[in-house]
Amino acid sequence: MDKDSKNQFTLIAENGHFSLKITEVFGFPKSTSHWGGYDTHSVIDIRSSNYLVRGSLFISTGELYTFYEQLKKCFATLVGSAKLISSEDNLRLEVIFDEVGHVTTKGAYKEQHYDGNELLFEMTSDQTYLSQTLIDLKNIVDIYGNMEGVR
């Protein structure tokens, strides 16, 4: 597996997907972000039914680590929610589990936090769709560490 494939994850649903690919990491491995981990420039792709968006996102690996930990817990218990919210608040993503394995992914994205254009999206799936997502997020965590970065 090449490094590029280890720098991305995808949430697949019945009616779409959300994917994030890290394209640049700032300060790695010496200088960490005050948001946790390392600051990144990433590209996201969202398809929800017939709506499509591809955009730029600045997010930290610490924020991805927190999302991974929340998602892993929800996946194991099939209850609760995992949230991924960018420090600039231009991405809000929530993966919500019910007690029987159904999963709803809701979110909002706007490329510029000050811009009025915003995509609101919702996708449905079940926990079986998330196995690969967890593997992909673990690969990111294995490279960039937790909130403190790599040791």
Rosetta blueprint (number, residue, H / E / L):
1 M L
2 D L
3 K H
4 D H
5 S H
6 K H
7 N L
8 Q E
9 F E
10 T E
11 L E
12 I E
13 A E
14 E L
15 N L
16 G E
17 H E
18 F E
19 S E
20 L E
21 K E
22 I E
23 T E
24 E E
25 V E
26 F E
27 G L
28 F L
29 P L
30 K L
31 S L
32 T L
33 S L
34 H L
35 W L
36 G L
37 G L
38 Y L
39 D E
40 T E
41 H E
42 S E
43 V E
44 I E
45 D E
46 I E
47 R E
48 S E
49 S L
50 N L
51 Y E
52 L E
53 V E
54 R E
55 G E
56 S E
57 L E
58 F E
59 I E
60 S E
61 T H
62 G H
63 E H
64 L H
65 Y H
66 T H
67 F H
68 Y H
69 E H
70 Q H
71 L H
72 K H
73 K H
74 C H
75 F H
76 A H
77 T H
78 L L
79 V L
80 G E
81 S E
82 A E
83 K E
84 L E
85 I E
86 S L
87 S L
88 E L
89 D L
90 N L
91 L E
92 R E
93 L E
94 E E
95 V E
96 I E
97 F E
98 D L
99 E L
100 V L
101 G L
102 H E
103 V E
104 T E
105 T E
106 K E
107 G E
108 A E
109 Y E
110 K L
111 E L
112 Q L
113 H L
114 Y L
115 D L
116 G L
117 N L
118 E L
119 L E
120 L E
121 F E
122 E E
123 M E
124 T E
125 S E
126 D E
127 Q H
128 T H
129 Y H
130 L H
131 S H
132 Q H
133 T H
134 L H
135 I H
136 D H
137 L H
138 K H
139 N H
140 I H
141 V H
142 D H
143 I H
144 Y H
145 G L
146 N E
147 M L
148 E L
149 G E
150 V L
151 R L
